[in-house]
Amino acid sequence: MEAAGHLLKGRPAALVAAKFGVSRTTAWRWQRVIAARGVDSLKRHKAPGRPCRLSAEQLVLLAKICSEPPSTHGLSHERWTGTLLAEAIEELFGVHYHRKHVCRLLLTGALQKMR
């Protein structure tokens, strides 16, 4: 936001680019955005990303499944792993997730929020 202040004071975009270590194209883009929509439009917004392939109901069911040990579901494991959960999701819902993505869901609490 400091760069935006310099642009608002009329400093050339090329000098702002050099001072803040960005390309001149980026600084010029910032200048156009500030002029058109104001400084607040430069604030970071969370990228929405790809929508979840599981429905809200499926996520609720998955959160319930995760709260129970795998042995409850006929598996011989003591706790859920990314691979095991990815296999369960594919078997239950027909949706393939990579084991690392399933771990990310668990770590970010996406399933916790659905409980």
N, C-alpha and C positions, 0 to 999 in steps of 0.2 A: 504494500500500500504506500510505502515511501516513494516508490517510482511514480505512482499516480500523482502524488503531491508535486513532484518535479514537473510532470507533464501539465498539471493544472496551472503551475506558475509560468508556463509558456516556454519551458526549456525544450530545445530541439530533441526529437525522438532519438536521433543518432547519438547524442550525448548521454541521454538516459540509458540507452542500450549499452553503451560502453561502461558507464558507471555501475550498472547492475548485472553486467555479464550475460546479457540476453542478445538475441539477434536484433538488428534494426527492424526487421519485419515484425517481430513480436512487439517492439516498442511502438511502432506505427499502428499496429492493430489495437494495442491498449489505448492509444490516443484517439482512434476512431470510436472505440467502444465507449470511452469516457464522454466524448462529445455527444454521442447518440443516446446513451442510456444512463450515464452518471457513473461515479466511482464505485458504488455498491455492486454494480453488475460485474465487476472484476473479482469479487470475492469468490473463493473456492466453493463449488457446489459438489456434493457427492454424486459421482456418476451412478446412474441407476443400474447399470450392468444388465446382464441377460436375466429375464424373468425366471423364477423358479419353475421347474417342470413338474413339481408336485403341487397338488391343490392344498388349500388350507386344511381340509379334512385329513388328507394324507399326512401332512406334517404333524397334526395333532396325534394321529395314530402312531406315527414314527417316534414322536417324543415319548409316548407311553411305552412303546417297545423298548426304547433306550433306557428307560427307568427300571426295567426288569432285567435280570441276568439272562444271557443267551440260553442257558439251560431250560428256562421257562418255555422256550420256543423249540425245544427238541434238539438244541445244539450242544456239543460236548465242550464248549468253551466257558471259562469262568467270567470273562468280561468281553465287551464289544471292542472290536478293532475296526479300523477304517475299511479294511478288506471285507471283513465279515458283515459289516453294516451295509456296504455297497452291494454285496451279494443278496442280502435280505431285501433291500430296496428294489433291486431288479426282479427278484422273485415275487415280491408282494405287489409291486406297482407297475412292473414292466418298463421301468426307467433306469437307464444305465448311467451311473455316476462313477467317476474314477475314485479310488480309495482316498486320494489326497483331498479331493473336493469334499468328500463326506467328513473327513477330519476337520476341514475348514468350517463346515457347517456346525460341527460340534464345538469347535474352539470359539467361534464367533457368537455362539449362543443362539443361533437361528432356531434350533430345535427347542432350546430352553424357553424362548419367548412364546412358543406355541403351546406350552403346557397349561 
